Amino acid sequence: MNNESFSTDFILLGFSDWPQLQCIISVLVLIFYVVILVGNTMIILVSNLDPKLHTPMYFFLSNLSFLDLCFTNSVIPQMLVNMWGSDKSITQLRCMVQAAIALDLGFTECLLLAMMAYDRYAAVCQPLHYTVIMHPQLCHWMIITAWLGAVGGSLAISLLTFSLPRCGHQEVDNFFCEILDLIKTACIYSKILEAVVLALSVVFLLVPLSAILFSYGVITRTVMRIKSATRWRKLLSTCGSHLAVVALFYGTAMSMYLKPQRNAFKNEGKFIALVYMILIPSLNPLIYSLRNKDVKNAVKKILCLCKYSSE
């Protein structure tokens, strides 16, 4: 095999098989990208500018919004460039960085959602001790753990993946460097890599999900004893928003990483990736703001202040 077969560039196939569908998807992606930027930036600004929202729940929410911004900015610009241009290539270094960042942020979101569930547990089940349990120092350490805890796992999978020989197989059947599709480009099978992927999927998917389900099991038992209709509505508002995000994120992530790849349908991974890369980050701000009066009131207050200052 000649040297040209070992080009260091990867080809991101994306939706090039369907040119008309690709045009429609690119327009929708651009619209959702604007929604993601505006919505998540708004959540971060509101959580930091309004003193009433200086609570652990909104501290975690602002970190989730920042994570979603990083997530989409690491993928969508390159995706739009590839869709609108004739060049579908990406260098091996950029592909490796993109894959590692996307995997790291995905693992981080798993941990962050579990920490948000613990915060809801403390607020509902231990209301008198909530400020003691969720003190600022603990919240900051939890966030640092979530952000740094996933780095080792993502680097391990990424380095193992890119160390595999490819024998000239440089076409990635996705719109970004998704780690599972990169593994498919290897020309050998690695039991070590498969074991690492499975182990880390359990650690970062099943363990946090189990913690979330346990937290909400205890919350449900506690809520059943509450007779106040007002408190019922408030609990459903805050916990319901978080549960909606958990269901969306874990549903798509588990369908990607915990299902045997040999049973996956062709192009299935691309559409699932669209959901957790584009749809979920755009829905997060809407889910929390539309169901939460505190956020809506804070947005109105900031908009009013901006209007008065401009006048």
C-alpha positions as CSV (number, residue, x, y, z in Angstrom):
1,M,0.0,0.0,0.0
2,N,1.4,3.4,-1.0
3,N,2.1,6.3,1.4
4,E,-1.0,8.2,0.2
5,S,-3.1,5.6,1.9
6,F,-1.8,6.7,5.2
7,S,-2.8,10.3,5.0
8,T,-3.0,12.0,8.4
9,D,-6.3,13.8,7.5
10,F,-9.7,12.3,8.3
11,I,-12.7,12.7,6.1
12,L,-16.0,13.5,7.9
13,L,-18.7,12.0,5.7
14,G,-21.5,13.6,7.7
15,F,-24.7,13.6,5.6
16,S,-23.0,13.9,2.2
17,D,-24.9,10.9,1.0
18,W,-28.1,13.0,1.1
19,P,-27.2,16.5,-0.3
20,Q,-30.8,17.8,0.0
21,L,-31.2,16.6,3.5
22,Q,-27.7,18.0,4.4
23,C,-28.9,21.5,3.3
24,I,-31.9,21.3,5.5
25,I,-29.9,19.9,8.5
26,S,-27.3,22.6,8.1
27,V,-30.0,25.4,8.4
28,L,-31.6,23.7,11.4
29,V,-28.2,23.3,13.0
30,L,-27.4,27.0,12.5
31,I,-30.8,28.0,14.1
32,F,-30.3,25.6,17.1
33,Y,-26.7,26.9,17.4
34,V,-28.0,30.5,17.9
35,V,-30.6,29.3,20.4
36,I,-27.9,27.4,22.3
37,L,-25.6,30.5,22.4
38,V,-28.4,32.9,23.5
39,G,-30.2,30.6,25.9
40,N,-27.2,29.2,27.8
41,T,-25.4,32.6,27.9
42,M,-28.7,34.0,29.4
43,I,-28.8,31.3,32.1
44,I,-25.1,32.1,33.0
45,L,-25.7,35.8,33.2
46,V,-28.9,35.6,35.1
47,S,-27.5,33.1,37.6
48,N,-24.5,35.4,38.3
49,L,-26.2,38.8,38.2
50,D,-29.4,38.2,40.3
51,P,-28.6,37.8,44.0
52,K,-31.7,35.7,44.5
53,L,-30.2,33.1,42.3
54,H,-26.9,32.8,44.2
55,T,-27.9,29.3,45.4
56,P,-26.3,25.9,44.8
57,M,-29.0,24.9,42.3
58,Y,-28.3,27.8,40.0
59,F,-24.6,27.5,40.5
60,F,-24.8,24.0,39.1
61,L,-27.2,25.1,36.4
62,S,-24.8,27.9,35.2
63,N,-22.0,25.3,35.0
64,L,-24.3,23.0,33.0
65,S,-25.0,25.9,30.6
66,F,-21.2,26.7,30.3
67,L,-20.6,23.0,29.6
68,D,-23.2,23.0,26.9
69,L,-21.6,26.0,25.3
70,C,-18.2,24.3,25.3
71,F,-19.8,21.1,24.0
72,T,-21.4,22.7,21.0
73,N,-18.6,25.2,20.2
74,S,-16.2,22.2,19.9
75,V,-18.3,20.6,17.2
76,I,-20.8,22.8,15.4
77,P,-18.5,25.4,13.7
78,Q,-16.4,22.6,12.1
79,M,-19.7,20.8,11.2
80,L,-21.1,23.8,9.4
81,V,-17.8,24.4,7.6
82,N,-17.8,20.8,6.3
83,M,-21.5,21.0,5.3
84,W,-21.2,24.3,3.4
85,G,-17.8,23.6,1.8
86,S,-16.5,20.9,-0.5
87,D,-13.6,20.0,1.8
88,K,-14.7,17.5,4.4
89,S,-11.3,16.8,5.8
90,I,-10.0,17.4,9.3
91,T,-6.4,16.9,10.5
92,Q,-5.6,14.0,12.8
93,L,-4.5,16.4,15.6
94,R,-7.7,18.4,15.4
95,C,-9.8,15.3,15.2
96,M,-8.1,13.8,18.3
97,V,-8.6,17.1,20.2
98,Q,-12.3,17.3,19.2
99,A,-12.9,13.6,20.1
100,A,-11.2,14.0,23.5
101,I,-13.0,17.3,24.3
102,A,-16.4,15.9,23.3
103,L,-15.9,12.7,25.4
104,D,-14.6,14.7,28.4
105,L,-17.5,17.1,28.4
106,G,-20.0,14.2,28.0
107,F,-18.5,12.4,31.0
108,T,-18.5,15.7,32.9
109,E,-22.2,16.3,32.2
110,C,-23.0,12.8,33.6
111,L,-21.3,13.7,36.9
112,L,-22.8,17.2,37.0
113,L,-26.3,15.9,36.6
114,A,-25.7,13.4,39.5
115,M,-24.5,16.3,41.6
116,M,-27.6,18.3,40.8
117,A,-29.7,15.4,41.9
118,Y,-27.9,15.3,45.2
119,D,-28.6,19.1,45.6
120,R,-32.3,18.4,45.0
121,Y,-32.2,15.6,47.6
122,A,-30.6,17.9,50.2
123,A,-33.1,20.7,49.5
124,V,-36.1,18.4,49.7
125,C,-35.1,15.8,52.3
126,Q,-32.9,17.9,54.5
127,P,-34.3,21.4,54.3
128,L,-33.3,22.6,57.8
129,H,-29.6,21.5,57.2
130,Y,-29.5,22.4,53.4
131,T,-27.2,25.5,53.8
132,V,-24.9,23.4,56.0
133,I,-24.8,20.4,53.6
134,M,-24.5,22.4,50.4
135,H,-22.1,25.1,51.6
136,P,-20.2,27.0,48.8
137,Q,-16.9,25.3,49.4
138,L,-18.4,21.9,48.9
139,C,-20.2,23.0,45.7
140,H,-17.0,24.3,44.3
141,W,-15.1,21.1,45.1
142,M,-17.9,19.1,43.5
143,I,-17.7,21.1,40.3
144,I,-13.9,20.8,40.2
145,T,-14.3,17.0,40.7
146,A,-16.8,16.8,37.9
147,W,-14.6,18.8,35.4
148,L,-11.3,17.1,36.2
149,G,-12.6,13.6,37.0
150,A,-13.6,13.0,33.4
151,V,-10.2,14.1,31.9
152,G,-8.4,10.8,32.7
153,G,-11.1,8.6,31.2
154,S,-11.5,10.6,28.0
155,L,-7.7,10.8,27.5
156,A,-7.3,7.0,28.1
157,I,-10.0,6.2,25.4
158,S,-8.7,8.8,23.0
159,L,-5.1,7.8,23.2
160,L,-5.9,4.1,22.8
161,T,-8.2,4.8,19.9
162,F,-5.6,6.9,18.0
163,S,-2.8,4.4,18.7
164,L,-4.6,1.7,16.6
165,P,-3.5,1.2,13.0
166,R,-5.9,2.3,10.3
167,C,-4.5,0.8,7.2
168,G,-5.6,3.8,5.1
169,H,-9.1,3.9,6.6
170,Q,-9.6,7.6,7.1
171,E,-13.4,8.1,6.4
172,V,-15.4,8.8,9.6
173,D,-19.1,8.1,9.1
174,N,-20.3,11.1,11.2
175,F,-20.3,14.9,11.1
176,F,-17.7,15.2,13.9
177,C,-14.9,13.0,15.4
178,E,-17.1,10.8,17.5
179,I,-15.0,8.3,19.4
180,L,-17.1,5.2,18.5
181,D,-16.9,6.0,14.8
182,L,-13.1,6.5,15.1
183,I,-12.8,3.1,16.7
184,K,-14.6,1.6,13.6
185,T,-11.9,3.1,11.3
186,A,-9.2,0.9,12.9
187,C,-8.2,-2.2,10.9
188,I,-7.6,-4.4,14.0
189,Y,-9.8,-5.3,17.0
190,S,-8.6,-4.3,20.4
191,K,-10.0,-6.1,23.5
192,I,-8.2,-3.7,25.8
193,L,-9.9,-0.7,24.2
194,E,-13.3,-2.4,24.3
195,A,-12.8,-3.2,28.0
196,V,-11.8,0.4,28.8
197,V,-14.8,1.8,26.9
198,L,-17.2,-0.6,28.7
199,A,-15.6,0.1,32.1
200,L,-15.7,3.9,31.7
201,S,-19.2,3.8,30.3
202,V,-20.3,2.0,33.5
203,V,-18.4,4.4,35.7
204,F,-19.6,7.6,34.0
205,L,-23.1,6.5,32.9
206,L,-24.5,3.8,35.0
207,V,-23.0,4.8,38.4
208,P,-24.2,8.5,38.2
209,L,-27.6,7.4,36.8
210,S,-28.0,5.0,39.7
211,A,-27.2,7.8,42.1
212,I,-29.8,10.0,40.4
213,L,-32.5,7.3,40.6
214,F,-31.7,6.6,44.3
215,S,-31.8,10.4,45.1
216,Y,-35.2,10.8,43.4
217,G,-36.4,7.6,45.0
218,V,-35.8,9.2,48.5
219,I,-37.2,12.5,47.2
220,T,-40.4,10.8,46.1
221,R,-40.9,9.1,49.4
222,T,-40.4,12.4,51.2
223,V,-42.7,14.3,48.8
224,M,-45.5,11.8,49.3
225,R,-45.8,13.1,52.9
226,I,-46.2,16.7,51.9
227,K,-49.8,18.0,52.1
228,S,-49.1,21.6,50.9
229,A,-50.2,22.1,47.3
230,T,-47.9,25.2,46.9
231,R,-44.8,23.3,48.0
232,W,-45.9,20.4,45.7
233,R,-45.9,22.7,42.7
234,K,-42.5,24.2,43.6
235,L,-41.0,20.8,44.0
236,L,-42.4,19.5,40.7
237,S,-41.1,22.7,39.0
238,T,-37.5,22.3,40.2
239,C,-37.2,18.5,40.2
240,G,-39.2,18.1,37.1
241,S,-36.9,20.3,35.1
242,H,-33.9,18.3,36.2
243,L,-35.5,15.0,35.5
244,A,-36.5,16.1,32.0
245,V,-32.8,16.9,31.2
246,V,-31.7,13.6,32.8
247,A,-34.1,11.6,30.7
248,L,-33.0,13.3,27.4
249,F,-29.3,13.2,28.1
250,Y,-29.0,9.7,29.6
251,G,-31.5,8.2,27.1
252,T,-29.4,9.2,24.1
253,A,-26.0,8.6,25.8
254,M,-26.9,5.1,26.8
255,S,-28.3,4.2,23.4
256,M,-24.9,5.2,22.0
257,Y,-22.4,3.7,24.4
258,L,-24.2,0.8,26.2
259,K,-25.7,-0.8,23.1
260,P,-23.7,-3.4,21.1
261,Q,-22.4,-1.5,18.0
262,R,-23.0,-4.5,15.8
263,N,-26.8,-4.1,16.4
264,A,-26.8,-0.5,15.4
265,F,-28.5,0.6,12.2
266,K,-26.5,2.4,9.5
267,N,-26.6,6.2,10.1
268,E,-28.3,5.7,13.5
269,G,-25.3,7.2,15.4
270,K,-25.4,10.4,13.4
271,F,-29.0,11.2,14.3
272,I,-28.5,10.2,17.9
273,A,-25.4,12.5,18.0
274,L,-27.5,15.3,16.6
275,V,-29.9,14.9,19.5
276,Y,-27.3,15.1,22.3
277,M,-25.0,17.6,20.6
278,I,-27.6,20.1,19.3
279,L,-31.2,19.4,20.6
280,I,-30.4,18.8,24.3
281,P,-28.1,21.9,24.8
282,S,-30.8,24.1,23.2
283,L,-33.6,22.6,25.3
284,N,-31.8,22.9,28.7
285,P,-32.3,26.7,29.0
286,L,-35.9,26.4,27.8
287,I,-36.7,23.6,30.2
288,Y,-35.3,25.4,33.2
289,S,-36.5,28.9,32.3
290,L,-40.0,28.0,31.2
291,R,-40.8,25.9,34.2
292,N,-39.1,28.2,36.8
293,K,-40.6,31.5,37.9
294,D,-37.3,32.6,39.6
295,V,-35.4,32.5,36.3
296,K,-38.3,34.2,34.3
297,N,-38.5,37.0,37.0
298,A,-34.7,37.4,36.9
299,V,-34.7,37.7,33.1
300,K,-37.5,40.3,33.2
301,K,-35.6,42.3,35.8
302,I,-32.4,42.3,33.8
303,L,-34.2,43.2,30.6
304,C,-35.9,46.1,32.4
305,L,-32.6,47.3,33.7
306,C,-31.1,47.2,30.3
307,K,-34.0,49.1,28.8
308,Y,-33.8,51.9,31.5
309,S,-30.0,52.2,31.1
310,S,-30.3,52.5,27.3
311,E,-32.9,55.3,27.7
